[in-house]
Amino acid sequence: MARALSLLIWGLASSALAAITSAEEVSAVDIIRNPGPYRNRIITVRGIVLNPRPATVGGLAVPPTSVFELSAGPALLQVLVPPDCPVRSMVTVEGRLLLREQVGQNIYTNVTRAITCR
């Protein structure tokens, strides 16, 4: 029984890691033009961090989530991340593109919830 449980846990962990490492690289422009095929999928997108700010509820920050725009050419994408992405630097974001995400009273559409930001 313990062996079956450990195999199940290992399988789930390796599936999660495989999803992260096999994230499809997508251009921000492609996401803006047609987000449908990328929704609820793990994607990788590159760009420059602009306008970082804490996610807020009624004017109060909701740690540890921050929001920023990822600028890539003419496209701006909203990204929800832990607050460790450097401002005005080129970053690679891996995360899940969501149709909508609510943080407190703020609703974000076609937003990427970042897993990593480097």
Steps between C-alpha positions, in 0.01 A plus 500: 500500500779743594682419175186570294453831679862603446474406130183709470665801666810462281281476189307815590818692578672393179188591298501849652871542426455373146222755443728781616801389298294436189323837503435620147673827416247748361536859387303761691352622171362151426334492842343844451374414150357160588518396868257207463747225404731590791246530783553266794831384351848548639680746271830686486508862388786752497489873545586800716345555844303827514274661761549252787255545785354294781171326436253678724169444674326822597825694472695253718778286351440125479839343570677322346333572165609783274374603158703636211472554128732296282595710199601314185495716189154652460340260751442542872401198707393502864692261723428402862824406673676474832674838550848396389510600132744786440351825366582611144697187430455237232335193653372160401169415664368146519147460618140415426297733278161546666181638347435682823651523846355688794718648774268659753271727301739531205426280200775437247419353158742303283752518780802275550545361850876460512670190633847643442641833396866520406 
